[in-house]
Amino acid sequence: MSYLEYNAKYVPTGFRKLFYLNWPIIVLLTAVAGAGFVMLYSVAGGSVDPWMAPQVKRFGVGIVLMIGVAMVPIWFWRNISALAFGISLLLLVAVELFGEVGMGAQRWIDLGFMRLQPSEMTKITLVMALAAYYDWLPTNKTSHPIWVILPVLVILIPTALVLSQPDLGTALLLLFGGATIMFVAGVHWAYFGTVIAAGVGAIVAVFKSRGTDWQLLKDYQYRRIDTFLDPSNDPLGAGYHITQAKIAFGSGGWTGRGFMQGTQSRLNFLPEKHTDFIFTTLAEEFGFIGAFALLILYVLIIVFCIASAISNRDRFASLMTIGIAMTFFLFFSVNMAMVTGLAPVVGVPLPLVSYGGSAMLVLLVAFGLVQSAHVHRPR
């Protein structure tokens, strides 16, 4: 059977593609975003402005984009993966040259109608590029040193550019997301063992470099590490954020104080209550049950993505789906660990819940790629 005959017989076309979408994922994404709308309404004191209304509009646009991306055959996304990644790198360089500065970091490009954060796009294009690479590479060459060097460079170059902005959180997401693709593609475990050993050495070097001429991190990043290790050392300074977050979690108890009754957010004790620390507001108002319910929604999204990847016999589509699922997992797990004091504060928003334009749109486009892989998978 020829390729055209196969497509005509097995791959849905036109309007029929809508019936082949992974609808459980769409429902779960909408549920998570709905929780975000409720919390943005709450932290604004019972008003749709200034955060909820724009977020709803962005989600609507994002859903349309997601379905539009899903309708495009997966082979098209495979073919443009290298181009998309190259554009991401150019945009990261553009940020270095004339990016907009906000809160001490240079991460955005002002497009007039919105501020674009290229590092958000890079999380997805990196996954696409690596998935396309391992789809092209014969499996018997996956662990050969020559063929390991290129994907390592593909990961390290954008990571270095993002780290210089500085954006430690996104840099870590790029590293772990790329490493996941390599691991799932079949790269030998010895490479990862070597990287882990080097990582331990790097951590030691980071601490040893503090206060020297070759200091590896910014001062504020060291303060975040100090705060993580012992927030009580400076409860009104560097430890203020995590201290107030823990108070919010503790006061929520099992069932929470009630909708719009959270004192930490209402009285503005909680910093960045509409972005990075919105999960603490949810935990204070809806308690452990509300926070756990949101976590279950996130986990179900991951489960459906992995199930779709396992059932997909197209190597590129399967690797890309797993890579996007892992990136999504890192997104919410790092944020939750960060605001609960289990990890240093690295500025990672809670996906689909925290207020933000670039992050939401890019994430929904990424799930559009997952949907495209699902719709056009070999049957």
C-alpha positions in Angstrom: 0.0 0.0 0.0 1.4 3.4 -1.0 1.7 6.3 1.4 -1.2 8.2 -0.3 -3.4 5.1 -0.2 -2.6 4.6 3.5 -3.5 8.2 4.3 -6.7 8.0 2.4 -7.8 4.8 4.2 -6.5 5.3 7.8 -5.9 9.0 8.5 -9.0 11.1 9.2 -9.4 14.2 7.0 -11.3 17.5 7.2 -14.1 17.8 9.7 -13.7 14.2 10.8 -10.5 15.1 12.6 -12.4 16.8 15.3 -13.9 13.5 16.4 -10.4 12.0 16.7 -9.1 14.7 19.1 -8.1 13.5 22.5 -11.1 15.2 24.2 -10.3 14.1 27.8 -7.1 16.2 27.6 -9.1 19.2 26.3 -11.7 18.8 29.1 -8.9 18.5 31.8 -7.1 21.6 30.4 -10.3 23.6 30.5 -10.9 22.4 34.1 -7.4 23.5 35.2 -7.8 26.9 33.4 -11.2 27.3 35.1 -9.6 26.9 38.5 -7.1 29.6 37.4 -10.0 31.9 36.4 -11.6 31.4 39.8 -8.4 32.2 41.7 -7.6 35.3 39.6 -11.1 36.5 40.3 -10.5 35.9 44.0 -7.1 37.6 44.3 -8.5 40.7 42.5 -11.0 41.1 45.3 -14.0 39.8 43.4 -13.3 41.5 40.1 -12.7 40.2 36.6 -10.2 43.0 36.1 -7.2 43.2 35.9 -6.3 39.5 35.6 -9.3 37.2 35.0 -10.8 38.8 31.9 -7.5 38.9 29.9 -6.7 35.3 31.0 -10.1 34.1 29.8 -9.6 35.8 26.4 -6.1 34.3 26.1 -7.4 30.8 26.9 -10.1 31.2 24.3 -7.5 32.2 21.7 -5.2 29.3 22.9 -7.9 26.7 22.5 -8.6 27.9 18.9 -4.8 27.7 18.2 -4.6 24.3 19.8 -7.3 22.8 17.6 -5.8 24.6 14.6 -2.4 23.0 15.3 -4.1 19.6 15.8 -5.7 19.7 12.3 -2.2 20.0 10.7 -0.6 16.6 9.8 2.1 15.5 12.2 4.6 15.2 9.3 4.4 18.9 8.8 5.5 19.6 12.4 8.3 17.1 12.0 9.6 18.8 8.9 9.7 22.3 10.4 11.1 21.3 13.8 14.6 22.4 13.0 13.3 25.7 11.6 11.2 26.4 14.7 14.1 25.7 17.0 16.3 28.0 14.9 13.8 30.8 15.2 13.6 30.3 19.0 17.4 30.6 19.2 17.3 33.8 17.1 14.6 35.3 19.4 16.7 34.4 22.5 19.6 36.2 21.0 17.3 39.2 20.2 16.3 39.2 23.9 20.0 39.6 24.8 20.4 42.5 22.3 17.2 44.6 22.8 14.9 42.7 25.1 12.6 44.4 27.6 13.7 44.4 31.3 11.2 43.6 34.0 11.8 42.8 37.7 15.6 42.7 37.2 15.5 40.2 34.3 15.7 40.7 30.5 13.3 38.1 29.2 10.7 39.7 27.0 10.4 41.2 23.5 7.7 43.9 23.2 5.5 43.3 20.1 3.1 46.1 20.9 0.0 44.0 21.3 1.8 41.6 23.8 5.1 40.8 25.4 6.7 37.7 24.0 8.9 35.6 26.2 11.0 33.5 23.7 12.2 31.1 26.5 8.6 29.8 26.8 8.6 28.9 23.1 12.0 27.3 23.3 10.7 24.7 25.8 8.5 23.3 23.1 10.7 23.8 20.0 13.6 22.1 21.8 11.4 19.0 22.4 10.3 19.1 18.7 13.9 19.4 17.4 15.2 16.5 19.6 12.2 14.3 18.7 12.9 14.9 15.0 16.6 14.2 15.5 16.0 10.8 17.1 13.3 10.0 14.6 15.9 10.5 11.9 18.7 8.7 13.7 18.9 4.9 13.5 18.3 3.4 16.9 21.7 1.5 16.8 23.5 4.9 16.7 21.6 6.5 19.6 24.3 6.0 22.2 27.3 6.5 19.9 29.4 9.4 21.3 29.4 11.2 18.0 25.6 11.2 17.8 25.2 12.2 21.5 27.2 15.4 21.0 24.7 17.2 18.8 21.6 16.8 21.0 23.8 17.9 24.0 24.7 21.1 22.2 21.1 21.6 21.1 20.1 21.5 24.8 23.0 23.5 26.2 23.0 26.5 23.8 19.4 27.7 24.6 20.0 26.8 28.3 23.0 29.1 28.4 21.1 31.9 26.7 18.2 31.6 29.1 20.4 31.4 32.1 22.1 34.7 31.1 18.7 36.6 31.2 18.8 35.4 34.1 16.1 32.7 34.3 17.3 29.8 36.3 13.8 28.1 36.5 13.3 28.0 32.7 17.0 26.9 32.2 16.4 23.9 34.5 13.2 23.0 32.6 15.1 23.1 29.3 17.8 20.8 30.7 15.5 18.2 32.2 13.1 18.3 29.3 15.9 17.7 26.8 17.4 15.0 29.0 14.0 13.2 29.1 13.9 13.0 25.3 17.4 11.6 25.2 16.6 9.0 27.9 13.3 7.9 26.3 15.0 7.7 22.9 17.4 5.1 24.3 20.7 6.9 25.1 22.7 4.7 27.4 22.4 5.3 31.2 26.1 5.8 31.6 25.9 9.2 30.0 23.3 10.3 32.5 25.4 9.0 35.4 28.3 11.1 34.1 26.0 14.1 34.0 24.7 13.6 37.5 28.3 13.3 38.8 29.2 16.5 37.0 26.0 18.1 38.4 27.1 17.3 41.9 30.5 18.9 41.1 28.8 22.0 39.7 26.7 22.4 42.8 29.9 22.3 44.9 31.5 24.8 42.5 28.4 27.1 42.8 28.8 27.2 46.6 32.6 27.6 46.5 32.4 30.5 44.0 30.2 32.6 46.2 31.8 35.9 47.0 34.7 35.4 44.6 35.5 37.1 41.3 34.3 34.0 39.4 30.9 33.8 41.2 28.6 31.5 39.1 25.2 32.8 40.2 23.7 36.2 40.9 23.5 37.4 44.5 19.7 37.2 44.5 19.9 33.6 43.4 22.2 32.8 46.3 19.7 34.5 48.6 17.0 32.2 47.2 19.2 29.2 48.1 19.8 30.5 51.6 16.0 31.1 52.0 15.3 27.6 50.8 17.7 26.1 53.4 16.5 28.2 56.3 13.7 30.8 55.6 13.7 31.8 59.3 17.2 33.5 58.9 15.6 36.5 57.2 11.8 36.2 57.6 11.2 39.9 56.7 13.7 39.9 53.8 14.8 37.1 51.6 12.7 34.6 53.5 9.5 36.7 53.4 8.0 35.0 50.4 8.2 31.4 51.5 7.3 32.3 55.1 4.1 33.9 54.0 3.4 31.0 51.7 3.7 28.5 54.5 1.4 30.6 56.7 -1.2 30.5 53.8 -0.8 26.7 53.5 -1.1 26.2 57.2 -4.2 28.4 57.6 -6.0 26.6 54.8 -6.2 23.3 56.7 -8.2 20.5 55.2 -11.1 22.4 53.6 -9.8 26.0 53.5 -11.0 29.3 54.7 -13.5 29.6 51.9 -13.7 31.3 48.5 -12.3 34.9 48.7 -11.7 34.5 52.4 -7.9 34.0 52.3 -6.3 36.6 54.6 -2.8 36.2 53.2 -3.9 37.2 49.7 -6.7 39.6 50.6 -4.4 41.6 52.9 -1.5 41.5 50.4 0.8 39.5 52.7 1.3 37.0 49.9 3.8 38.1 47.2 3.1 37.5 43.5 -0.3 36.2 44.5 -1.6 36.2 40.9 1.5 34.6 39.3 4.1 32.3 40.9 2.4 32.0 44.3 -1.2 31.5 43.2 -1.1 27.9 44.3 -0.8 29.1 47.9 -3.9 31.3 47.5 -5.8 28.2 46.3 -4.5 26.1 49.2 -5.6 28.8 51.7 -9.1 29.2 50.3 -9.8 25.6 49.4 -7.5 23.8 51.7 -5.7 20.5 51.2 -8.7 19.0 49.3 -8.7 21.9 46.8 -4.9 21.7 46.3 -5.0 17.9 45.9 -7.9 18.1 43.4 -5.8 20.4 41.2 -2.8 18.1 41.5 -5.1 15.2 40.4 -6.2 17.2 37.3 -2.5 17.8 36.4 -1.6 14.1 36.9 -4.6 13.0 34.7 -3.3 15.2 31.9 0.1 13.5 32.1 -1.5 10.0 32.1 -3.6 10.7 29.0 -0.5 12.1 27.2 1.6 9.1 28.1 -1.2 6.7 27.1 -1.4 8.5 23.7 2.4 8.3 23.3 2.6 4.6 24.1 -0.2 3.8 21.6 1.5 5.9 18.8 3.7 3.9 16.5 5.2 7.1 14.9 8.6 7.6 16.7 8.6 11.4 16.3 5.0 11.8 17.5 5.6 9.5 20.5 8.9 11.2 21.6 7.4 14.6 21.1 4.3 13.8 23.2 6.4 12.4 26.0 8.7 15.4 25.9 5.8 17.8 26.1 4.2 15.8 28.9 7.5 15.9 30.9 7.9 19.6 30.3 4.3 20.1 31.6 5.1 17.9 34.6 8.2 19.9 35.4 6.2 23.1 35.1 3.6 22.3 37.8 5.9 20.1 40.0 8.6 22.7 40.3 6.1 25.5 41.0 4.4 23.4 43.7 7.7 22.4 45.2 8.9 26.0 45.1 5.9 27.5 47.0 5.8 24.7 49.6 9.4 25.2 50.5 10.6 21.9 49.0 12.7 23.6 46.3 14.3 27.1 46.0 12.2 29.9 44.5 13.1 29.9 40.8 10.3 31.9 39.3 8.3 29.1 37.5 4.6 29.9 37.1 1.8 27.3 37.7 0.7 26.3 34.2 -2.8 27.5 33.1 -3.5 28.9 36.5 -0.9 31.7 37.0 -1.6 34.9 35.1 0.5 35.2 32.0 0.1 35.4 28.2 3.1 33.8 26.6 3.1 30.8 28.9 -0.5 30.0 28.4 -0.5 30.4 24.6 2.7 28.4 24.1 1.5 25.7 26.4 -1.8 25.3 24.5 0.0 25.3 21.2 2.2 22.5 22.6 -0.9 20.5 23.5 -2.1 21.2 19.9 1.1 19.3 18.8 0.1 16.4 21.2 -3.4 16.4 19.6 -1.9 16.4 16.1 0.2 13.4 17.0 -2.9 11.7 18.4 -5.2 12.5 15.5 -2.7 11.5 12.8 -1.3 8.4 14.5 -1.0 5.2 12.4 -4.1 3.0 12.9 
